[in-house]
Amino acid sequence: MKSKAIQFLEANQSGDRSTLVDDAKWRRDNAAWLKLSHRISYAIMDYMQDNHKTRNDVAEELGVSPQFVSKILSGSHYMDLKEFVKWVL
């Protein structure tokens, strides 16, 4: 007889292949850019706190949407070189 835990796992397993290994490889390969993206996020947060700015204020100053600023601050947006250069220049 199977345990309740095994029965639960079998009943709720996904048919999709796990991306865990691929995701880990991607993070390893892009570690430098991810670190830079985090530094940018922290710099924006510091700027917001020091200048009493909201995400909407920062979005307007950068010429992007507030949703885009939220993605950067939450770490859910990976900034590539092209995008980074556009911000800096």
Backbone as CSV, one residue per row, in Angstrom:
resi,resn,N_x,N_y,N_z,CA_x,CA_y,CA_z,C_x,C_y,C_z
1,MET,0.842,-1.183,0.000,0.000,0.000,0.000,0.893,1.254,0.000
2,LYS,0.561,2.193,-0.845,1.345,3.424,-0.957,0.979,4.387,0.168
3,SER,1.992,5.157,0.572,1.740,6.150,1.620,0.894,7.292,1.055
4,LYS,0.312,8.057,1.948,-0.499,9.199,1.515,0.341,10.202,0.739
5,ALA,1.583,10.372,1.158,2.461,11.315,0.468,2.705,10.883,-0.973
6,ILE,2.989,9.610,-1.193,3.225,9.095,-2.550,1.957,9.212,-3.383
7,GLN,0.822,8.878,-2.811,-0.448,9.003,-3.526,-0.699,10.456,-3.929
8,PHE,-0.422,11.382,-3.018,-0.607,12.803,-3.314,0.303,13.237,-4.455
9,LEU,1.585,12.849,-4.377,2.535,13.242,-5.420,2.153,12.661,-6.780
10,GLU,1.735,11.420,-6.808,1.328,10.811,-8.071,0.082,11.484,-8.639
11,ALA,-0.843,11.848,-7.768,-2.080,12.490,-8.219,-1.833,13.906,-8.727
12,ASN,-0.769,14.541,-8.259,-0.533,15.944,-8.597,0.713,16.166,-9.437
13,GLN,1.254,15.110,-10.009,2.446,15.286,-10.828,2.107,15.964,-12.149
14,SER,3.051,16.708,-12.632,2.874,17.419,-13.891,3.382,16.552,-15.029
15,GLY,2.755,16.681,-16.169,3.219,15.964,-17.350,4.369,16.682,-18.033
16,ASP,4.634,17.920,-17.612,5.695,18.721,-18.217,7.057,18.348,-17.638
17,ARG,8.066,18.458,-18.485,9.438,18.215,-18.067,9.897,19.363,-17.173
18,SER,10.604,19.051,-16.116,11.110,20.065,-15.207,12.188,20.901,-15.898
19,THR,12.195,22.192,-15.634,13.211,23.086,-16.197,14.260,23.459,-15.156
20,LEU,14.266,22.779,-14.024,15.166,23.110,-12.927,16.628,23.126,-13.362
21,VAL,17.072,22.090,-14.054,18.469,22.009,-14.469,18.782,23.086,-15.495
22,ASP,17.907,23.268,-16.465,18.123,24.305,-17.478,18.160,25.692,-16.840
23,ASP,17.269,25.936,-15.893,17.249,27.230,-15.205,18.536,27.463,-14.418
24,ALA,19.025,26.419,-13.755,20.271,26.541,-12.983,21.448,26.830,-13.904
25,LYS,21.496,26.167,-15.056,22.574,26.425,-16.023,22.491,27.853,-16.537
26,TRP,21.263,28.309,-16.819,21.097,29.675,-17.317,21.584,30.684,-16.274
27,ARG,21.222,30.473,-15.008,21.668,31.391,-13.950,23.184,31.379,-13.811
28,ARG,23.796,30.192,-13.936,25.250,30.098,-13.859,25.896,30.835,-15.025
29,ASP,25.384,30.620,-16.227,25.952,31.245,-17.418,25.764,32.761,-17.435
30,ASN,24.730,33.245,-16.778,24.419,34.673,-16.785,24.649,35.343,-15.430
31,ALA,25.478,34.740,-14.607,25.689,35.229,-13.239,26.159,36.683,-13.217
32,ALA,27.057,37.059,-14.102,27.574,38.436,-14.103,26.471,39.438,-14.419
33,TRP,25.641,39.129,-15.426,24.551,40.042,-15.785,23.479,40.077,-14.713
34,LEU,23.215,38.944,-14.083,22.237,38.925,-13.005,22.711,39.770,-11.830
35,LYS,24.002,39.679,-11.533,24.569,40.491,-10.449,24.444,41.979,-10.782
36,LEU,24.731,42.336,-12.016,24.605,43.724,-12.444,23.154,44.184,-12.382
37,SER,22.232,43.320,-12.794,20.806,43.656,-12.727,20.368,43.899,-11.289
38,HIS,20.887,43.078,-10.366,20.567,43.284,-8.952,21.116,44.620,-8.458
39,ARG,22.322,44.947,-8.869,22.911,46.229,-8.455,22.095,47.403,-8.979
40,ILE,21.600,47.279,-10.197,20.756,48.328,-10.764,19.474,48.450,-9.952
41,SER,18.874,47.322,-9.611,17.647,47.333,-8.796,17.884,48.026,-7.468
42,TYR,18.987,47.671,-6.804,19.289,48.289,-5.510,19.564,49.781,-5.655
43,ALA,20.233,50.164,-6.730,20.510,51.580,-6.956,19.206,52.358,-7.159
44,ILE,18.275,51.776,-7.893,16.982,52.433,-8.105,16.227,52.540,-6.783
45,MET,16.259,51.467,-5.979,15.579,51.511,-4.676,16.194,52.573,-3.769
46,ASP,17.515,52.645,-3.764,18.188,53.679,-2.962,17.792,55.070,-3.433
47,TYR,17.774,55.265,-4.748,17.388,56.548,-5.322,15.967,56.920,-4.902
48,MET,15.070,55.924,-4.971,13.674,56.174,-4.611,13.550,56.587,-3.139
49,GLN,14.262,55.881,-2.274,14.193,56.198,-0.850,14.823,57.552,-0.542
50,ASP,15.995,57.804,-1.104,16.706,59.057,-0.834,15.955,60.280,-1.335
51,ASN,15.207,60.111,-2.437,14.526,61.240,-3.066,13.008,61.203,-2.907
52,HIS,12.520,60.288,-2.068,11.078,60.153,-1.806,10.293,60.035,-3.113
53,LYS,10.760,59.122,-3.966,10.124,58.891,-5.273,9.315,57.600,-5.253
54,THR,8.266,57.580,-6.026,7.462,56.369,-6.194,7.916,55.649,-7.460
55,ARG,7.387,54.458,-7.665,7.693,53.727,-8.895,7.180,54.490,-10.110
56,ASN,6.051,55.136,-9.955,5.514,55.933,-11.064,6.444,57.095,-11.394
57,ASP,6.997,57.746,-10.362,7.933,58.852,-10.588,9.159,58.364,-11.361
58,VAL,9.713,57.241,-10.919,10.911,56.695,-11.567,10.596,56.278,-12.999
59,ALA,9.460,55.660,-13.197,9.065,55.242,-14.544,8.972,56.442,-15.478
60,GLU,8.376,57.509,-14.987,8.248,58.708,-15.815,9.621,59.291,-16.141
61,GLU,10.508,59.320,-15.160,11.855,59.857,-15.388,12.656,59.016,-16.377
62,LEU,12.450,57.705,-16.338,13.182,56.807,-17.229,12.513,56.625,-18.585
63,GLY,11.261,57.050,-18.680,10.537,56.892,-19.934,10.072,55.463,-20.174
64,VAL,9.750,54.774,-19.073,9.252,53.406,-19.165,7.947,53.312,-18.384
65,SER,7.298,52.166,-18.445,6.041,51.999,-17.718,6.321,51.672,-16.248
66,PRO,5.380,51.996,-15.364,5.533,51.615,-13.954,5.646,50.093,-13.784
67,GLN,4.993,49.331,-14.656,5.083,47.876,-14.588,6.507,47.401,-14.868
68,PHE,7.184,48.081,-15.805,8.558,47.721,-16.124,9.462,47.982,-14.924
69,VAL,9.253,49.120,-14.249,10.038,49.429,-13.049,9.773,48.368,-11.987
70,SER,8.542,47.964,-11.822,8.201,46.924,-10.846,8.913,45.615,-11.158
71,LYS,8.982,45.252,-12.439,9.671,44.024,-12.828,11.160,44.100,-12.503
72,ILE,11.760,45.258,-12.727,13.181,45.426,-12.423,13.413,45.332,-10.919
73,LEU,12.572,46.011,-10.158,12.744,46.022,-8.708,12.481,44.664,-8.078
74,SER,11.588,43.893,-8.662,11.268,42.583,-8.097,12.255,41.507,-8.544
75,GLY,13.082,41.836,-9.526,14.043,40.859,-10.023,13.456,39.898,-11.031
76,SER,12.271,40.170,-11.500,11.654,39.261,-12.459,11.965,39.645,-13.902
77,HIS,12.775,40.685,-14.072,13.155,41.098,-15.425,14.669,41.020,-15.539
78,TYR,15.145,40.229,-16.475,16.568,40.110,-16.747,16.939,41.162,-17.791
79,MET,17.830,42.042,-17.417,18.229,43.118,-18.313,19.418,42.666,-19.156
80,ASP,19.291,42.708,-20.453,20.396,42.320,-21.303,21.281,43.531,-21.616
81,LEU,22.400,43.288,-22.278,23.365,44.339,-22.567,22.755,45.478,-23.375
82,LYS,21.964,45.142,-24.375,21.351,46.161,-25.229,20.468,47.095,-24.409
83,GLU,19.672,46.514,-23.535,18.773,47.306,-22.697,19.562,48.151,-21.701
84,PHE,20.621,47.566,-21.127,21.456,48.283,-20.169,22.120,49.492,-20.816
85,VAL,22.649,49.306,-21.998,23.311,50.412,-22.709,22.312,51.517,-23.020
86,LYS,21.102,51.146,-23.380,20.066,52.141,-23.676,19.785,52.995,-22.437
87,TRP,19.793,52.370,-21.259,19.547,53.104,-20.007,20.691,54.039,-19.675
88,VAL,21.913,53.553,-19.874,23.104,54.300,-19.469,23.358,55.487,-20.400
89,LEU,23.124,55.282,-21.693,23.454,56.348,-22.668,22.339,57.316,-22.842
